[in-house]
Amino acid sequence: MTELDVRALQQRLAAFAAARDWERYHTPKNLAAALSVEASELVEIFQWLTPEESARVMESPGTAHRVADEVADVLAYLLQFCEVLGIDPLEALAEKIDRNEARFPVPGLPDTSESPDRHSSE
């Protein structure tokens, strides 16, 4: 997915909410709570599955559809949350990956955490 795709999805979600006069409910607190609820609904699908069953969850059309719907709900609320707070989700992710690469170097490779290419704020 490109940055333009993410932006287009955010605009589409904002237009959907605006058409229904829901913006007043889309506060950071409410969106964070909704995101947590949707993530919990995703977890619920896997709650009592064995590791082997969970690895095959997409093989059943009914379960696959439920998983995909919950993933969509989580992503929708996350994108709306980012929109409200002015966070670029792809930039935030890229910066977090940079920090994690610096914090957790590959064993046996030279430490490159001092590289000027790193965006670490830690």
C-alpha positions in Angstrom: 0.0 0.0 0.0 1.4 3.4 -0.9 1.1 6.6 1.2 -1.4 7.9 -1.3 -3.5 4.8 -0.7 -3.5 5.4 3.0 -4.4 9.0 2.6 -7.2 8.1 0.2 -8.6 5.6 2.7 -8.4 8.2 5.5 -10.3 10.7 3.3 -12.9 8.1 2.5 -13.3 7.3 6.2 -13.6 11.0 7.1 -16.2 11.5 4.4 -18.2 8.5 5.6 -18.2 9.9 9.2 -19.0 13.4 8.0 -22.0 12.2 5.9 -23.4 10.7 9.1 -22.5 13.6 11.4 -20.2 11.2 13.5 -17.1 13.5 13.6 -18.1 14.7 17.1 -17.6 11.2 18.4 -14.3 10.7 16.7 -12.1 12.1 19.5 -8.7 10.5 20.2 -10.1 8.9 23.4 -13.1 7.4 21.6 -11.1 6.2 18.6 -8.5 4.6 20.9 -11.2 2.8 22.8 -12.9 1.7 19.6 -9.5 0.5 18.3 -9.0 -1.6 21.4 -12.5 -3.1 21.2 -11.9 -4.1 17.6 -8.5 -5.6 18.3 -10.1 -7.6 21.1 -12.7 -8.9 18.7 -9.9 -10.1 16.5 -8.3 -11.8 19.5 -11.6 -13.4 20.4 -11.5 -15.4 17.1 -8.3 -17.0 18.1 -8.9 -17.2 21.8 -9.4 -21.0 22.2 -7.6 -22.2 19.1 -4.4 -24.2 19.3 -1.4 -22.8 17.6 -1.9 -25.2 14.7 -5.6 -24.3 14.4 -4.7 -20.6 14.4 -2.2 -21.0 11.6 -5.0 -22.5 9.5 -7.7 -20.0 10.3 -7.8 -18.6 6.8 -8.6 -22.0 5.3 -12.3 -21.7 6.4 -14.2 -19.2 4.4 -16.4 -18.2 7.3 -13.6 -17.7 9.7 -11.4 -16.0 7.1 -14.2 -13.5 6.4 -14.5 -12.8 10.2 -10.7 -12.3 10.5 -10.6 -10.0 7.5 -13.5 -7.9 8.8 -11.9 -7.5 12.2 -8.6 -6.5 10.5 -10.5 -3.9 8.5 -12.1 -2.6 11.6 -8.8 -2.3 13.4 -7.2 -0.6 10.5 -10.1 1.8 10.0 -10.0 3.0 13.5 -6.2 3.2 13.5 -6.3 5.4 10.3 -9.1 7.6 11.8 -7.1 7.9 15.1 -4.0 9.0 13.1 -6.0 11.4 11.0 -7.5 13.1 14.1 -4.0 13.5 15.7 -2.1 14.4 12.6 0.1 11.3 12.6 1.4 9.9 9.4 1.1 6.2 10.1 3.6 5.0 7.5 6.2 7.5 8.7 5.5 6.5 12.3 6.0 2.9 11.4 9.2 3.5 9.4 10.7 5.5 12.3 9.8 2.8 14.8 11.4 0.1 12.6 14.5 2.3 12.4 14.6 2.5 16.3 14.0 -1.2 16.7 16.8 -2.0 14.2 19.2 0.1 16.3 17.9 -1.3 19.6 18.0 -4.9 18.5 20.9 -5.5 16.1 21.2 -8.7 14.3 23.5 -11.0 16.3 27.0 -11.4 14.7 26.7 -8.2 12.5 28.6 -5.0 13.2 26.7 -2.5 15.3 25.5 0.3 13.0 23.5 2.2 15.6 25.7 5.2 15.2 24.9 5.4 11.5 23.6 8.9 10.4 20.9 7.1 8.5 19.1 6.1 11.8 16.1 8.1 13.0 16.4 6.9 16.5 15.2 9.4 19.1 16.3 7.2 22.0 
